[in-house]
Amino acid sequence: MFAQQAGLFRTAIATADQAADVPSCPGWTFADLTVHVARFLHTATRYLTSGSIVELKPLPVRRDVDPVVYLDEQLAAATQVLNNTSGNRPVWTFSPSAPDLAWVWHRRVAHELNLRRWDAQAALRTLTPTDREQAADAIDELLGTLLAARLRGDSPPLYSGTAVVSCTDGPRAWFVRLVPGEVPEVRSADRNEKADARLSNRTANVLYQLRGRMQLTGEGDPTVLKALRMS
């Protein structure tokens, strides 16, 4: 998944004006988007190569290199590191609901590149379809891993309630229970399961609604629906 999304992202960057705005990332230009992806890849490969089982200090924002040059350096490094690092290698990960194993980073890198590919292509009006299976796995990661990662932030969420998230073009459905200060409960859901809020749409649409790229079309408690969103 990473190789395909990385290639699509790099192609988009090659055709973009680095000073142009990226509408799905308010306040960002293509230069900002390019540096973000490069720095993210640098962080991921840093953990995978070091094998650190504790959180490392954040990397400084590099301002001494051309954004595209920095991106190309990190794309090349990530390709090598991801191909040569076993998914079972112990390494610190970013969420209390995820095991400290390298496959968590492999997954995160693939889905982050997909999201940023979408940002770049949407700005250029050259969107390509998102693979349904990748979108379903990205939803699973968001609900089962990324929501819990917010507990490690400076302002942990205080939302409570339940939701069912389902895909109209596939069998996947998730039940989510949010309790302040606790890792969210996430499990497979029955389509008719009761909940405070429901979100149901085509798999890719569900993903981009949850990532704040499309308008939420769910029903029920709007506070619970908004609590599931991550930019």
N, C-alpha and C positions, 0 to 999 in steps of 0.2 A: 504493500500500500504506500509506503513512504516514497519509493522510487518514482512511482507514477505521479503522486501529488507534488513532489519536489520538482519534477520536470515541468509540470503544468504551471507551477508557481514561477519558476525561473523564466519560462517563456513569456508569461504575462509581464514580469518585471522588465524584460528586455524591450518590450514595446511601449512601456509607460514613461511618462515624464516624471522624474523623481520629485519634482516640485508640485505635482498635481495632488489634489485632495483625494482621500479614500472615504467616500460617503458613509460606508458601514462602520467606520472607525472614526467617530467625530474628533476633529482636532489633529488627525494624522494626515501626513502626506505619504506618497509612495516611498520616500526616503525613510520616514519613520517606520513604515510597515516592513521595509527591507531590513532595517537594523533590528527591529523586534524579532523577526524570524531568525536572523543570524545569531543574535544574542541568546535566543531560546535554544537553538541547536548547540551553541557553544556550552550552555549550561548542561544540557542533556548528555553530551559526549563527555563533559568533565566528570559527571557522576559515573558514567559507564566505564571510563578509562581508569578512574581512581579507585573504584570499588568502595568508596566511602560509605560507611554505615551510619554516619551522622550528617546532619545538614551542614552544607558548606556556606561560607559567606557569599552573598550575591556578587556576580561579576559586575565590574564598573561598566557604565555605558561608554563605548568606544567612540571617540570623536576625531581620532587621528587617522582614519582610513575611509576610503570611499565606500559607501554603503553596499554597492554591488560587489566590490572586491571582497569585502567582509563576508557577504552572503556566499559567494563562490567558495571561499576558504572553508566555511562551516558546512556547506553542502557536501563538499568533498570529504571532509573529516567525518561527518555523520554517516555518509555512505559506507566508509571503511569500518567505522566503529560498530555500527548496527549489524553489519555482515559478520563481524568477528567476535561479537559478544553474545554468549549464551544467555537465553532468557532466564535461566535458573541461577545466574550469578547473583549473590547477595549484594545489595546496594540500597542506600537510603532512597525512599520514595516520599512523595509529597502529601500523601493522604492517610489518615488513620484507618481507613477501610481497605487499604491496599497492602499486599505483602511487600516486604522489602526485597524485591527481586527485579532483575533487569527488564523482564518482559513488560513491566508496568511503564517503563520509559519508552520501550519500543512502541507500545500502543499509543502513548501520549504524543510521541513525535509524529506518527502517521496522522492522527486526528488533528493535531495543531496545524500541520501543513495543509490538510484538506480545508480547514476553516480559513486559513490565510490565502489559499488559492482562490477560494470563493470570494473573499474580500477584494482581491486584485482583479479577478475576472469580472465581478459585478461592477466595479468602477469603470472598467474598460468596455462593458457591455458585450462580453465574449464568454458568458457562462457556459460551461459544459455540464452535462448531467452528473449527479453524484451517485455512485454505486450504492444500491439499496443495502447490501450487506455491510458495507463500510459505514453507511449512515446509521444502521441499526446498532452496530458495535460502538459507534461514537455516542449514541444515546445511552447505551448501557454504561459506558465509561462516565458520562456526565452524571447520571443518576446514582451510580454505584460507587464512584470514586471522587469525582470533582466536587460534588455537593459536600461530602464529608471533609474535603480539604479546607473548606472555609472555616472549619472549627479552629484551625491553626492560625487564623488571621487575627489582626488587632481588634476587630469588631465582629465576633462570631454572630451568626444570624439568630434572631429570636422568634422565628416563625414556627407555627405549629399547625398541624392539619394533615389530611391525607389526600392523595391524588392517584388517579389511574391514567397512565400514558400508554396509548396503543397506536398501532400502525394499521391503516386501512388496506394497504397493499401487501401485507405479510402477517405472519402469526405472532409477532412479538407484542407483548403487553407487560407493563411494569406497574406494581403497586408501590407507592412511596409514602412512608409515614415520617413526618417532621416533628421533632420534639426539641425545644431549645436546649443547647448544651450537650446533645447526644448525637452520635453517628446516625444518620437517617437509616431507617429500615427500608430495604429495597428487595423485592422478590417478584417472581412472576405473578401476573394478575389474571383473573378471569375477566372476560370482557364485560360481564354484568356485575362485577364486584362494586359494592357501594363505596363511595369516597366523597370528600368535600368538593373536589374539583376533578374535571376530566379534560384530557387533551387527546384528540384523535384526528389523525390526518395521514397523508402519505408519509412514508418513512423520512425522506429527505426534508419534507416540509416541517415535520415534527422537530428534526434536528435543528434546522435553522431558526425555528421559532424559539426553541429553548436556548439557542445561542444569541438571541437578540437580533437576528438578521431579518426576520419576518414578523409580522404582527401576530400576536397570540390569538388563536381562534377557539380556545377552550371554553368550557362552561363551568359554572359553579363558583366557588369562592375565589375571587380575583387575587386575593392576598396569597393564597397557596400557589396559584399558577405563577405569579410573579416570583415567588420564592424558589421556583425551579429554574428560573432563567439565569444564565451566566453569559457574560459578554466575551 
